[in-house]
Amino acid sequence: MDEIALRRRLSWLLKLAELALVWERLWRQAWPLASLLVLFVAIALLDILPAGPAWLHALFLFCWVLSLVWAVRRLAFLRWPEPAAIRRRLETGSGLAHRPLGMLADRLGAGRDDPVAQTLWQMQRQRCQEQLQRLKLPRPAPGLAALDPIGLRFAPWLLLAIGLAGGWQDLPARLHRAIEPRLGALMGPPALLQVWITPPSYTGLAPIMLPVPPTGTPIAIPQGSGIMAELQGGYGQARLRIDSQTQLFTRQDPESQKFEGQITQGSELAIRQGPLTVARWPIAIIIDHPPNIAFAQPPDADADGRLRLDLAYQDDYGIVKAWAQIRRIDTPDAPPFHLPLTLGQGKEGRQAAWYDLTSYPWAGLPVTIEPVAEDGAGQKGQGESAAITLPERLFHHPVAAAIIHQRHLLVVDPGQSAAVADALADIAAQPQAFGGNFGVFLALVSAPARLRQEISPEGIPSVLDMLWQAALQIEDGGRPAAQKALDEAIRALEQALDGKASEGEIEERINQLQMAIGQYLQTLNPSGSPETSPQDESFNSITGEDLLNAMLRLRDLSQIGAREAARELLQQLQQTL
């Protein structure tokens, strides 16, 4: 190998030897620091510090911190290797004696003019170059075995392997418990700590008193629950911490502090006082989801023009209010009509009910019906809307039908109020066509007068109601009032059974329903026969005796507290009627 190639190889080997020497010096100084860090993580994973006495936990942390400071200070003595040390490391790593690298760098001092001296000098350099041919890459050798002959440096790594096998899934929590000792146990617990969780009233759940000391079991807390904590005794300002958010207690007197607030999220609840953690509980927030409501069957109508809505509903704690949002298809920007819905008790269920909207101005018009439910937290849930032509009543009396037709024209286009007024005036001019009914005559005279006075849009509904009542008076006489009283009596009894009404209130509602049924049957059968009118097809399958038995059964069910069965019987009776 020529001298240039030898020098290149020598330069490369010296750099590698320098790196090896740096690594050896660094590891000899840093291995205590690495062992201390691994030891702490291993002990934290084993979770043995919180299980022992608090004073021993604190003492371990104190000694560990002192040892860590000592190990870090060792790094201050680390020095970069000198060139002579690098050459010597390469020579010893290659097994060369007599320091050939150093001799190769030497120069001839005396005898430069002496041929014999020159010959001997060249022979010596040749011998050094031959030795350098055997140079090889040195392996790093920190020499820790001499510093630690019994192998204590491997113990932390063995403990780490054992800890990872059983505690790696809970690493953050275990590290937190290992870092923070229970100093409160050293200074003594506070005189008294009470923490109450009050779920929202609509959940129907009882208040929860948190255990002190905590058991470690996660506490299930409904979202939006109130919290009240009172701390007596101890030292320093008390604080309540939920995850990373901290709030201060309010001092009541020199010995007690109090906190009141609300919990909406979080996974850990802690009470701290000064530098101490008085108590810490893992918590699990129960999310309150919006209610669900939907049509179990599409809306339909019966022969009398009543709308049937069959709904399925569900909520975490129960629905407090529900309504059907009705919109006209031809005028979607018009304000919607909200039809209150009656739903049963419980978190979920299915409820079918009949609604008489024949008197509503939109009867006979295409609409969309969207069910909406609201829970105790004010959250709303909407179901998929359904399109239907809102059922309307058919009037057989020609005058009544003519009045309803004009009413319908006024609903569809209020701009036709003048033409409608003229048509109503023509009807009023022939009182013999509607039997000379004075109330009908007054309605037919008043409505055109109001329409011709450029009535405002807010006044149109009153005219529409006036026309509806006039048409009913011509068509049915006293039956509409009896029908309305019956519907109101059924709805009042439904609300009593679904709510928290007393037995006396339910008994009164049953009596009102029985009277309303009697009055309604009287309008259908003025002769007073015990059988229902054969001309009314809606009553051709039930007799007065059947109705009496049904009312007696309803009364018995309410008296024994079987409200759900009473409500089902009431639904059957309503469908029959």
C-alpha positions, 0 to 999 in steps of 0.5 A: 500500500503506498503512503497516500492510500495509507494516510487516507485509511489512517485518517478514516480509522482515526475518525472512527476511533474518535467516535468510539472513544466519545461513546465509551466516555459518554456511556461511562458517565451517562449509564447511571442517569439512564438506569435511574430513569428506567428504574422509575418508569419500571416502578411506576408501571408496577404501581407499588408506590401508591400502595405503600405508606405515603412517607415511603413514597415521598422518601423514594421520590426525594432520594431518586431526585437527589440521585438524578441530580448526581447522575446529571452532574456526572455529565459535566466531567465529559471531555472530548478526546485529545488527538494523542488519546485517539491514536492510542485508542486505535493502537490498543484496539488493533493490538499494536505495541511501541506506539507506531502511530506516534513514531510515524509522526516523529522527525529525525533530530540529530544525525541528519547528515549521517548516512548510517543514521538515515538508513536506520531511520528509514528502516524504523519508519518502514517497520512502523508502516508495516505495523500500521497495515494491521490497523482495524476498526476498534469496537466500543468498549465502555468497560462497565463490567469493571465498574459494575461487576455484579451487573446491577445495571441490568436490574432496572431493565428487567423490572421494566420488562415485568412492568410493561407486561402488566401495566403498559395499557395504564401507563399515563395514570400509573406515572401520574400516581408515581409522581404525585405522592399522597402528601395529604396522608402525611399531614392528616386528612381534612376534618370533613369532605362531602361531595354531592352530585345532583342529576338534572331533575328530568332524569328522575335519578337520586343524588349521588354522594361520592365516597371519601376516600375514593374507591377507584371505581369510575362514577357514572354522572349524567351530563349537566349534573350539579355538584356541591362540595363542602370542605371543612378544615385543612390548610390553604385554598381549596380547588375543584379540578375536572381534567385540566380545568380548575375552579376555586372554592368559596370560603364560608368561614375560617374553617369551611369552604364550599363549591357549587357548579355543573359537570358537563364533561371530563374523565377525572374529578379531583379536590385539591387544597394547597399543594395536596390532593384531598381526593380524586375520583375517575368519572364517566359522563353519561351523554344525554342524546337528543330524543328520537321520534318518527312515524310508525305508520304513515298518517291517515284519516278516517271517514269523519275526517279525523287525522290518525298519527301513529308515532314511535319515540325514544329518549334517554330519560323521557320526552317532556313535550312533542308536537307535529309541525304542519306546513303547507306544500303550496306555501312553504314559507308560511308559518307552520302549525304546531299540533300538540301530541300526547305521548305515553310515559317511559323512555320509549314507546309507541302511541297512536291517536286521532286528531280532529283538524277538520275545523283548521283552515288548511283542511283539504290542502296538501301539507307535510307533517313532521314530528318533533320531540323535546326532552327535559334538557331542551334538546329537540329531535325531528322525524322524517316528514310525511306528505298528506292532504289534510283530511276535511269534513264533507258537508251534505247540506248544500248551504253548509257546503257552499259556506265551506267552499267560500271559506276554502277560497279565502284560505287559499287566496286571501286576495279574493276576500271581496268575491267571497264577501259577495258570495256570502251576502248572496247566501245570507239573502236566502235565509229560508235555505238554511231554515232561518237560523238566526245565528247562521244569519248573523254570521253570514251578515257579519263576515262579508262586512268584515271582509269589505272593511279591508280586514288585516291578515291577523283578522282572517282566522276569526272570520274563518272560524265564524264561517266554520261554526255557521256551516256546522250549525246548519249541518249538525245542529248540536252535535259539533259541540258534543263532539268537541266536549267528548274530545276534550274529555278524552284528552284530559283523561289521557293527560291525567293518566300520563302525569302524576294526577291523584286518584281523585283527579282521575275519578273526576276526569272519568265522570266528565268523560262519562257525561260527555259520552252520554251527551254525544250519544244523545245528539246521535239518537235524540229518541233516547233509545238504549241502542245507538242510531242505526243511521250512524255507521260509526256506532253500529257495533257498540251499545250503551251497555257496552259503553257502560261496561267499558267505563266501569272497567276503566274506573276499576283499572284506575283505582287499582293503579293500573294506569298503563292498562287504563290508558290502553283501554281509553285508546280502544274506546276512543277508536271505537267512538 
